[in-house]
Amino acid sequence: MKPNSSTKRRTRTTGRNLEPRFARGEAVLDYFDPARAIVSHGGARPGAGRKPSGKVRKMVKLSPAAIRRVRAFARRERLPDFSAALEEAVRRL
């Protein structure tokens, strides 16, 4: 009996035929062992991320007049930002 043409016998992917098979768009996953795959990107990395500053983020609602006063205080005292101005003003209380 002649084998059916739709049930082609598939040859195993080897190092020699990997590139040509991949270029033709054929499946080559049998050459690799997905269970032993090493993920080389993503996830946490040691030393990555923003270093802790020891401060806590808080949201406050201020009137436009209070914001103008804090900004003026920051300019007058040559403070780098709004948070530094608020912290310095609270320290002086």
Secondary structure as UniProt FT lines:
FT   TURN            5..6
FT   TURN            15..17
FT   HELIX           18..23
FT   TURN            24..25
FT   HELIX           29..31
FT   HELIX           34..36
FT   TURN            46..47
FT   HELIX           64..77
FT   HELIX           82..91
//
